[in-house]
Amino acid sequence: MKVVIIAGGQGTRIASVNSEIPKAMIPVCGKPILEYEVELAKRYGHTSFIFIIGHLGQVIKDYFGDGTKWGVDIEYYHEQQPLGTAGALGYLRDKLADDFFVMYGDTIVDIDMDAMLQFHRERKADATLFVHPNDHPHDSDVVDIAHDGRVRNFYIKPHPEGLVCRNMVNASLFIFTPKVLEMIEIGIKSHIEKDVLPRCLENGMRLYGYVSFEYIKDMGTPERYNTVCDDVARGTVARRNRRNPRPAIFLDRDGTITREVNLLHDAGQLQLIEGAADAIRKINASDYLAVVVTNQPVIARNLCSIEDLEFIHATMETMLGREHAYLNAIYYCPHHPDSGYPEERREYKIRCNCRKPEPGMLLKAAKDWNIDLARSYMIGDSTWDEEAGRRAGCKASIRIATNEPDALLKAVEKLLHQ
């Protein structure tokens, strides 16, 4: 399977770091960014590369040659004029007869490529996008995906006024089938995110978002460059590969993150508790995942639909995003065991293993994201939250006061400083 790396960028925003070499060749801890990508792909058995080069491209050729030093095969396509992130791909149709990875050469990334490829193949996708939440969704390209990962829409920055959407951002790592190349106009400057992917969607192609919390960060600015250098040196980049178990801090929603409202069933009722975004932002900066697990009997009571609840959660993610905080995942239980309400939905009136104090939501999250429960914590405002954490095998469960300002922040700070 070929790996195409787009390495022709001039790096105008990061020129202060080094303007005499291509952006993809800027060293991180003594090694060019591009070399990390070659080594990653080889680790997963992908040894056939095409480098798209342009500005100062000879520097890349002189360093990598034909790839023999790394045990891989490298060929080059040299842009004679800048064609954007997609334009040059159109010239590679004869070389890309099968599915292929696309990476940007200015990105430090360490992911389980096997898992992403399996996701792509199982869904028979025409294009699979690596997507994740981040702390600045308002100025990122946001991808609207359904629960099964199917892409429904793209919101390229700048966003429409008042956009409410899940915090799910395109991270510029893809798997494409050759069909995607048919959406690229030969010789015309174009971009994958702004031009090609929306065109694929308009033409009814199967696009999926592969959600992951592994490390992927571009070198767009000197500040981001310095952050990446620190993360590589500390081992953060390698540690976040999906194959390595990570701990999580599980969070209740109502009364813990958002103000407790009896049977909240409308996004207009939603309010963040003071300090909640600060607490989640601190979790984001740590090695812990921030995962919400919440009982939502409003579904069983038929006070709102699944779609309404998803909009409520999208609203919460949007509100947190404005505060530069994000949730890695949200799990909810729609069930309620007690019958007798005239408007109830009987299919949800069951005893389940996901309604807290049962641990089902935590156990599912652990399976989905390779979470180490023995190093994880549960924080909520009820004895049910405490018990769910205990039954799941968490290291500890912490109960905080309902709706209390900064209660979640204080609990998180205490955990992170242990």
JOTAPE-V22300 format. One record per residue. N is the residue number from 1. SS is DSSP state (alpha for helix, beta for strand, coil for the rest). PSI is psi in whole degrees, -180 to 180 (* if undefined). OMEGA is omega in radians with two decimals (none if undefined). Layout:
n=N ss=SS psi=PSI omega=OMEGA
n=N ss=SS psi=PSI omega=OMEGA
//
This chain:
n=1 ss=coil psi=127 omega=-3.08
n=2 ss=beta psi=153 omega=3.05
n=3 ss=beta psi=119 omega=3.10
n=4 ss=beta psi=126 omega=3.11
n=5 ss=beta psi=121 omega=-3.13
n=6 ss=beta psi=107 omega=-2.98
n=7 ss=beta psi=34 omega=-3.09
n=8 ss=coil psi=6 omega=-3.07
n=9 ss=coil psi=146 omega=-3.13
n=10 ss=coil psi=-22 omega=3.08
n=11 ss=coil psi=47 omega=-3.10
n=12 ss=alpha psi=-33 omega=-3.10
n=13 ss=alpha psi=-15 omega=-3.09
n=14 ss=alpha psi=17 omega=-3.07
n=15 ss=coil psi=-27 omega=-3.13
n=16 ss=coil psi=-22 omega=3.10
n=17 ss=coil psi=-49 omega=3.08
n=18 ss=coil psi=112 omega=-3.09
n=19 ss=coil psi=1 omega=-3.05
n=20 ss=coil psi=-1 omega=3.09
n=21 ss=coil psi=159 omega=3.10
n=22 ss=coil psi=152 omega=-3.14
n=23 ss=alpha psi=-39 omega=-3.11
n=24 ss=alpha psi=-14 omega=-3.12
n=25 ss=alpha psi=2 omega=3.09
n=26 ss=coil psi=129 omega=-3.06
n=27 ss=beta psi=140 omega=3.01
n=28 ss=beta psi=114 omega=-3.08
n=29 ss=coil psi=43 omega=3.02
n=30 ss=coil psi=7 omega=-3.09
n=31 ss=beta psi=138 omega=3.14
n=32 ss=beta psi=147 omega=3.10
n=33 ss=alpha psi=-45 omega=-3.08
n=34 ss=alpha psi=-32 omega=-3.13
n=35 ss=alpha psi=-35 omega=3.08
n=36 ss=alpha psi=-40 omega=-3.11
n=37 ss=alpha psi=-40 omega=3.09
n=38 ss=alpha psi=-45 omega=-3.12
n=39 ss=alpha psi=-38 omega=3.10
n=40 ss=alpha psi=-51 omega=-3.11
n=41 ss=alpha psi=-41 omega=3.14
n=42 ss=alpha psi=-37 omega=3.13
n=43 ss=alpha psi=-29 omega=3.14
n=44 ss=coil psi=18 omega=3.00
n=45 ss=coil psi=10 omega=-3.14
n=46 ss=coil psi=111 omega=-3.00
n=47 ss=coil psi=5 omega=-3.13
n=48 ss=beta psi=116 omega=-3.01
n=49 ss=beta psi=148 omega=2.87
n=50 ss=beta psi=120 omega=3.06
n=51 ss=beta psi=125 omega=2.99
n=52 ss=beta psi=116 omega=-3.06
n=53 ss=beta psi=162 omega=3.13
n=54 ss=coil psi=-100 omega=-3.11
n=55 ss=coil psi=120 omega=-3.14
n=56 ss=coil psi=31 omega=-3.07
n=57 ss=alpha psi=-25 omega=-3.13
n=58 ss=alpha psi=-28 omega=3.09
n=59 ss=alpha psi=-41 omega=3.11
n=60 ss=alpha psi=-45 omega=3.13
n=61 ss=alpha psi=-44 omega=-3.12
n=62 ss=alpha psi=-33 omega=-3.10
n=63 ss=alpha psi=-46 omega=-3.01
n=64 ss=alpha psi=-26 omega=-3.09
n=65 ss=coil psi=-135 omega=3.13
n=66 ss=coil psi=5 omega=3.09
n=67 ss=coil psi=-1 omega=-3.06
n=68 ss=alpha psi=-39 omega=-3.11
n=69 ss=alpha psi=-29 omega=-3.11
n=70 ss=alpha psi=3 omega=-3.12
n=71 ss=coil psi=29 omega=-3.14
n=72 ss=coil psi=172 omega=3.10
n=73 ss=beta psi=124 omega=-3.11
n=74 ss=beta psi=129 omega=2.95
n=75 ss=beta psi=165 omega=-2.96
n=76 ss=beta psi=146 omega=2.89
n=77 ss=beta psi=119 omega=-3.08
n=78 ss=beta psi=114 omega=3.09
n=79 ss=coil psi=130 omega=3.07
n=80 ss=coil psi=-24 omega=3.04
n=81 ss=coil psi=149 omega=-3.10
n=82 ss=coil psi=128 omega=-3.10
n=83 ss=coil psi=18 omega=-3.12
n=84 ss=coil psi=-172 omega=-3.11
n=85 ss=coil psi=-17 omega=-3.05
n=86 ss=coil psi=-27 omega=-2.97
n=87 ss=alpha psi=-43 omega=-3.10
n=88 ss=alpha psi=-26 omega=-3.13
n=89 ss=alpha psi=-32 omega=-3.13
n=90 ss=alpha psi=-26 omega=3.13
n=91 ss=alpha psi=-4 omega=-3.05
n=92 ss=alpha psi=13 omega=-3.05
n=93 ss=alpha psi=-39 omega=-3.11
n=94 ss=alpha psi=-20 omega=-3.11
n=95 ss=alpha psi=-8 omega=-3.05
n=96 ss=coil psi=73 omega=-3.09
n=97 ss=coil psi=-14 omega=-3.13
n=98 ss=coil psi=175 omega=3.10
n=99 ss=coil psi=149 omega=-3.08
n=100 ss=beta psi=152 omega=3.03
n=101 ss=beta psi=149 omega=2.99
n=102 ss=beta psi=126 omega=3.08
n=103 ss=beta psi=156 omega=3.00
n=104 ss=beta psi=135 omega=-3.01
n=105 ss=coil psi=0 omega=3.13
n=106 ss=coil psi=25 omega=-3.00
n=107 ss=beta psi=131 omega=2.96
n=108 ss=beta psi=124 omega=-3.04
n=109 ss=beta psi=141 omega=3.01
n=110 ss=beta psi=100 omega=-3.11
n=111 ss=coil psi=164 omega=3.00
n=112 ss=coil psi=93 omega=-3.09
n=113 ss=alpha psi=-30 omega=3.10
n=114 ss=alpha psi=-42 omega=-3.11
n=115 ss=alpha psi=-41 omega=3.12
n=116 ss=alpha psi=-41 omega=3.13
n=117 ss=alpha psi=-39 omega=3.09
n=118 ss=alpha psi=-44 omega=3.08
n=119 ss=alpha psi=-47 omega=-3.13
n=120 ss=alpha psi=-46 omega=-3.07
n=121 ss=alpha psi=-39 omega=-3.13
n=122 ss=alpha psi=-32 omega=-3.12
n=123 ss=coil psi=0 omega=-3.12
n=124 ss=coil psi=46 omega=-3.07
n=125 ss=coil psi=147 omega=2.96
n=126 ss=coil psi=-31 omega=3.08
n=127 ss=beta psi=135 omega=3.07
n=128 ss=beta psi=128 omega=-3.12
n=129 ss=beta psi=133 omega=3.00
n=130 ss=beta psi=119 omega=-3.12
n=131 ss=beta psi=153 omega=3.14
n=132 ss=beta psi=161 omega=3.03
n=133 ss=coil psi=152 omega=3.03
n=134 ss=coil psi=179 omega=-3.04
n=135 ss=coil psi=9 omega=3.08
n=136 ss=coil psi=55 omega=-3.10
n=137 ss=alpha psi=-25 omega=-3.09
n=138 ss=alpha psi=-24 omega=3.08
n=139 ss=alpha psi=32 omega=3.08
n=140 ss=coil psi=165 omega=3.04
n=141 ss=coil psi=111 omega=-3.05
n=142 ss=beta psi=140 omega=3.14
n=143 ss=beta psi=123 omega=3.09
n=144 ss=beta psi=112 omega=-3.13
n=145 ss=beta psi=149 omega=3.07
n=146 ss=coil psi=176 omega=-3.12
n=147 ss=coil psi=-29 omega=3.12
n=148 ss=coil psi=4 omega=3.11
n=149 ss=coil psi=-6 omega=-3.11
n=150 ss=beta psi=131 omega=3.14
n=151 ss=beta psi=128 omega=3.13
n=152 ss=beta psi=-31 omega=-3.09
n=153 ss=beta psi=163 omega=3.04
n=154 ss=beta psi=138 omega=3.04
n=155 ss=beta psi=93 omega=-3.13
n=156 ss=coil psi=139 omega=3.10
n=157 ss=coil psi=144 omega=-0.06
n=158 ss=coil psi=145 omega=-3.04
n=159 ss=coil psi=159 omega=3.02
n=160 ss=coil psi=149 omega=3.12
n=161 ss=coil psi=130 omega=3.06
n=162 ss=coil psi=21 omega=-3.13
n=163 ss=coil psi=130 omega=2.99
n=164 ss=coil psi=120 omega=-3.06
n=165 ss=coil psi=155 omega=3.01
n=166 ss=coil psi=147 omega=3.08
n=167 ss=coil psi=87 omega=-3.13
n=168 ss=coil psi=109 omega=-2.90
n=169 ss=beta psi=139 omega=3.05
n=170 ss=beta psi=126 omega=-3.08
n=171 ss=beta psi=7 omega=3.04
n=172 ss=beta psi=46 omega=2.97
n=173 ss=beta psi=129 omega=-2.95
n=174 ss=beta psi=158 omega=2.81
n=175 ss=beta psi=125 omega=-3.12
n=176 ss=beta psi=148 omega=2.88
n=177 ss=coil psi=164 omega=3.11
n=178 ss=alpha psi=-22 omega=3.13
n=179 ss=alpha psi=-30 omega=-3.13
n=180 ss=alpha psi=-35 omega=-3.11
n=181 ss=alpha psi=-24 omega=3.12
n=182 ss=coil psi=-16 omega=3.13
n=183 ss=coil psi=2 omega=-3.09
n=184 ss=coil psi=126 omega=3.11
n=185 ss=coil psi=124 omega=-3.10
n=186 ss=coil psi=133 omega=3.05
n=187 ss=coil psi=2 omega=-3.12
n=188 ss=coil psi=132 omega=3.09
n=189 ss=coil psi=128 omega=-3.13
n=190 ss=coil psi=168 omega=-3.08
n=191 ss=coil psi=144 omega=-3.12
n=192 ss=alpha psi=-50 omega=-3.02
n=193 ss=alpha psi=-44 omega=-3.02
n=194 ss=alpha psi=-29 omega=-3.02
n=195 ss=alpha psi=-55 omega=-2.95
n=196 ss=alpha psi=-50 omega=-3.08
n=197 ss=alpha psi=-45 omega=3.04
n=198 ss=alpha psi=-37 omega=3.11
n=199 ss=alpha psi=-40 omega=3.08
n=200 ss=alpha psi=-44 omega=-3.12
n=201 ss=alpha psi=-43 omega=3.13
n=202 ss=alpha psi=-29 omega=-3.13
n=203 ss=coil psi=14 omega=3.02
n=204 ss=coil psi=18 omega=-3.14
n=205 ss=coil psi=158 omega=-3.07
n=206 ss=coil psi=102 omega=3.12
n=207 ss=beta psi=134 omega=-3.13
n=208 ss=beta psi=148 omega=3.03
n=209 ss=beta psi=122 omega=3.09
n=210 ss=beta psi=109 omega=-3.07
n=211 ss=beta psi=129 omega=3.10
n=212 ss=coil psi=154 omega=3.13
n=213 ss=coil psi=20 omega=3.10
n=214 ss=coil psi=172 omega=-3.01
n=215 ss=beta psi=126 omega=3.00
n=216 ss=beta psi=122 omega=-3.09
n=217 ss=beta psi=136 omega=3.14
n=218 ss=beta psi=167 omega=-3.08
n=219 ss=coil psi=42 omega=-2.98
n=220 ss=coil psi=-31 omega=-3.08
n=221 ss=coil psi=162 omega=3.08
n=222 ss=alpha psi=-35 omega=3.13
n=223 ss=alpha psi=-45 omega=3.13
n=224 ss=alpha psi=-36 omega=3.10
n=225 ss=alpha psi=-47 omega=-3.13
n=226 ss=alpha psi=-37 omega=3.09
n=227 ss=alpha psi=-44 omega=-3.13
n=228 ss=alpha psi=-43 omega=3.11
n=229 ss=alpha psi=-44 omega=3.11
n=230 ss=alpha psi=-41 omega=-3.10
n=231 ss=alpha psi=-38 omega=3.08
n=232 ss=alpha psi=-46 omega=-3.10
n=233 ss=alpha psi=-36 omega=-3.12
n=234 ss=alpha psi=-7 omega=-3.12
n=235 ss=coil psi=6 omega=-3.12
n=236 ss=alpha psi=-41 omega=-3.08
n=237 ss=alpha psi=-53 omega=-3.12
n=238 ss=alpha psi=-36 omega=-3.07
n=239 ss=alpha psi=-27 omega=-3.07
n=240 ss=coil psi=4 omega=3.01
n=241 ss=coil psi=140 omega=-3.04
n=242 ss=coil psi=-26 omega=-3.10
n=243 ss=coil psi=-15 omega=3.14
n=244 ss=coil psi=121 omega=3.13
n=245 ss=coil psi=140 omega=3.10
n=246 ss=beta psi=151 omega=3.04
n=247 ss=coil psi=162 omega=3.10
n=248 ss=beta psi=155 omega=2.89
n=249 ss=beta psi=110 omega=3.12
n=250 ss=beta psi=137 omega=-3.06
n=251 ss=beta psi=133 omega=2.92
n=252 ss=coil psi=160 omega=-3.14
n=253 ss=coil psi=-69 omega=-3.00
n=254 ss=beta psi=125 omega=-3.13
n=255 ss=coil psi=-12 omega=-3.11
n=256 ss=coil psi=-53 omega=3.08
n=257 ss=coil psi=-47 omega=3.14
n=258 ss=beta psi=153 omega=-3.08
n=259 ss=coil psi=133 omega=3.13
n=260 ss=coil psi=122 omega=3.04
n=261 ss=coil psi=128 omega=-3.08
n=262 ss=coil psi=118 omega=3.11
n=263 ss=coil psi=51 omega=3.11
n=264 ss=coil psi=125 omega=-3.08
n=265 ss=coil psi=13 omega=3.14
n=266 ss=coil psi=135 omega=-3.09
n=267 ss=alpha psi=-26 omega=3.13
n=268 ss=alpha psi=-16 omega=3.13
n=269 ss=alpha psi=-7 omega=-2.96
n=270 ss=coil psi=130 omega=3.05
n=271 ss=coil psi=133 omega=3.04
n=272 ss=beta psi=139 omega=3.03
n=273 ss=coil psi=141 omega=-3.14
n=274 ss=coil psi=130 omega=3.12
n=275 ss=coil psi=-13 omega=-3.10
n=276 ss=alpha psi=-45 omega=3.13
n=277 ss=alpha psi=-39 omega=3.10
n=278 ss=alpha psi=-42 omega=3.14
n=279 ss=alpha psi=-46 omega=-3.11
n=280 ss=alpha psi=-36 omega=3.08
n=281 ss=alpha psi=-37 omega=3.08
n=282 ss=alpha psi=-38 omega=3.06
n=283 ss=alpha psi=-43 omega=-3.14
n=284 ss=alpha psi=-35 omega=-3.11
n=285 ss=coil psi=-7 omega=-3.13
n=286 ss=coil psi=-174 omega=3.07
n=287 ss=coil psi=-2 omega=-3.12
n=288 ss=coil psi=147 omega=2.94
n=289 ss=beta psi=147 omega=3.08
n=290 ss=beta psi=109 omega=-3.01
n=291 ss=beta psi=122 omega=3.11
n=292 ss=beta psi=135 omega=3.02
n=293 ss=beta psi=116 omega=-2.96
n=294 ss=beta psi=134 omega=3.00
n=295 ss=beta psi=129 omega=-3.14
n=296 ss=coil psi=74 omega=3.14
n=297 ss=coil psi=-6 omega=3.10
n=298 ss=coil psi=-23 omega=3.08
n=299 ss=coil psi=-50 omega=3.13
n=300 ss=coil psi=-34 omega=3.14
n=301 ss=coil psi=-7 omega=3.13
n=302 ss=coil psi=33 omega=3.07
n=303 ss=coil psi=-22 omega=3.03
n=304 ss=coil psi=165 omega=-3.14
n=305 ss=coil psi=171 omega=3.04
n=306 ss=alpha psi=-41 omega=3.14
n=307 ss=alpha psi=-39 omega=3.09
n=308 ss=alpha psi=-42 omega=-3.14
n=309 ss=alpha psi=-39 omega=3.09
n=310 ss=alpha psi=-36 omega=3.10
n=311 ss=alpha psi=-38 omega=3.07
n=312 ss=alpha psi=-45 omega=-3.13
n=313 ss=alpha psi=-36 omega=3.06
n=314 ss=alpha psi=-38 omega=3.09
n=315 ss=alpha psi=-44 omega=3.11
n=316 ss=alpha psi=-43 omega=3.12
n=317 ss=alpha psi=-38 omega=3.11
n=318 ss=alpha psi=-43 omega=3.12
n=319 ss=alpha psi=-43 omega=3.11
n=320 ss=alpha psi=-40 omega=-3.14
n=321 ss=alpha psi=-36 omega=3.10
n=322 ss=alpha psi=-22 omega=3.12
n=323 ss=coil psi=14 omega=3.11
n=324 ss=coil psi=36 omega=3.08
n=325 ss=coil psi=155 omega=-3.14
n=326 ss=coil psi=154 omega=3.04
n=327 ss=coil psi=140 omega=3.10
n=328 ss=coil psi=-35 omega=-3.13
n=329 ss=beta psi=155 omega=3.08
n=330 ss=beta psi=126 omega=3.05
n=331 ss=beta psi=138 omega=3.12
n=332 ss=beta psi=149 omega=3.03
n=333 ss=beta psi=121 omega=-3.11
n=334 ss=coil psi=1 omega=-2.96
n=335 ss=coil psi=163 omega=2.99
n=336 ss=coil psi=128 omega=-2.99
n=337 ss=coil psi=-21 omega=-3.02
n=338 ss=coil psi=125 omega=3.13
n=339 ss=coil psi=171 omega=3.05
n=340 ss=coil psi=-5 omega=3.10
n=341 ss=coil psi=132 omega=-3.03
n=342 ss=coil psi=-31 omega=-3.06
n=343 ss=coil psi=5 omega=-2.97
n=344 ss=coil psi=158 omega=3.06
n=345 ss=coil psi=109 omega=-2.96
n=346 ss=alpha psi=-30 omega=-3.10
n=347 ss=alpha psi=-19 omega=3.11
n=348 ss=alpha psi=0 omega=-3.14
n=349 ss=coil psi=73 omega=-3.08
n=350 ss=coil psi=162 omega=2.96
n=351 ss=coil psi=125 omega=-3.01
n=352 ss=coil psi=176 omega=3.09
n=353 ss=coil psi=9 omega=-3.13
n=354 ss=coil psi=-20 omega=-3.13
n=355 ss=coil psi=119 omega=3.11
n=356 ss=coil psi=136 omega=0.41
n=357 ss=coil psi=2 omega=3.05
n=358 ss=coil psi=152 omega=-3.00
n=359 ss=coil psi=11 omega=-2.96
n=360 ss=alpha psi=-41 omega=-3.12
n=361 ss=alpha psi=-40 omega=3.12
n=362 ss=alpha psi=-40 omega=-3.14
n=363 ss=alpha psi=-38 omega=3.12
n=364 ss=alpha psi=-43 omega=3.10
n=365 ss=alpha psi=-41 omega=-3.14
n=366 ss=alpha psi=-40 omega=3.11
n=367 ss=alpha psi=-42 omega=-3.10
n=368 ss=alpha psi=-38 omega=-2.96
n=369 ss=alpha psi=14 omega=3.12
n=370 ss=coil psi=53 omega=-3.12
n=371 ss=beta psi=134 omega=3.06
n=372 ss=coil psi=100 omega=-3.06
n=373 ss=alpha psi=-32 omega=-3.10
n=374 ss=alpha psi=-16 omega=3.08
n=375 ss=alpha psi=10 omega=-3.04
n=376 ss=coil psi=166 omega=-3.12
n=377 ss=beta psi=155 omega=3.04
n=378 ss=beta psi=129 omega=3.08
n=379 ss=beta psi=127 omega=3.11
n=380 ss=beta psi=-177 omega=-3.05
n=381 ss=coil psi=17 omega=-3.12
n=382 ss=coil psi=163 omega=3.07
n=383 ss=alpha psi=-28 omega=3.10
n=384 ss=alpha psi=-39 omega=3.08
n=385 ss=alpha psi=-47 omega=3.12
n=386 ss=alpha psi=-46 omega=-3.09
n=387 ss=alpha psi=-39 omega=3.12
n=388 ss=alpha psi=-43 omega=3.10
n=389 ss=alpha psi=-41 omega=3.13
n=390 ss=alpha psi=-46 omega=-3.11
n=391 ss=alpha psi=-29 omega=3.13
n=392 ss=alpha psi=-15 omega=-3.14
n=393 ss=coil psi=22 omega=3.10
n=394 ss=coil psi=157 omega=3.13
n=395 ss=coil psi=-38 omega=3.11
n=396 ss=beta psi=157 omega=3.02
n=397 ss=beta psi=140 omega=-3.10
n=398 ss=beta psi=130 omega=3.10
n=399 ss=beta psi=131 omega=3.10
n=400 ss=coil psi=165 omega=-3.13
n=401 ss=coil psi=138 omega=-3.13
n=402 ss=coil psi=130 omega=3.04
n=403 ss=coil psi=11 omega=-3.07
n=404 ss=coil psi=126 omega=3.11
n=405 ss=coil psi=136 omega=3.06
n=406 ss=coil psi=4 omega=-3.14
n=407 ss=alpha psi=-44 omega=3.13
n=408 ss=alpha psi=-41 omega=3.14
n=409 ss=alpha psi=-46 omega=-3.13
n=410 ss=alpha psi=-40 omega=3.14
n=411 ss=alpha psi=-43 omega=-3.13
n=412 ss=alpha psi=-44 omega=3.14
n=413 ss=alpha psi=-39 omega=3.13
n=414 ss=alpha psi=-43 omega=3.13
n=415 ss=alpha psi=-45 omega=-3.04
n=416 ss=alpha psi=-15 omega=-3.14
n=417 ss=coil psi=8 omega=3.11
n=418 ss=coil psi=* omega=none
//
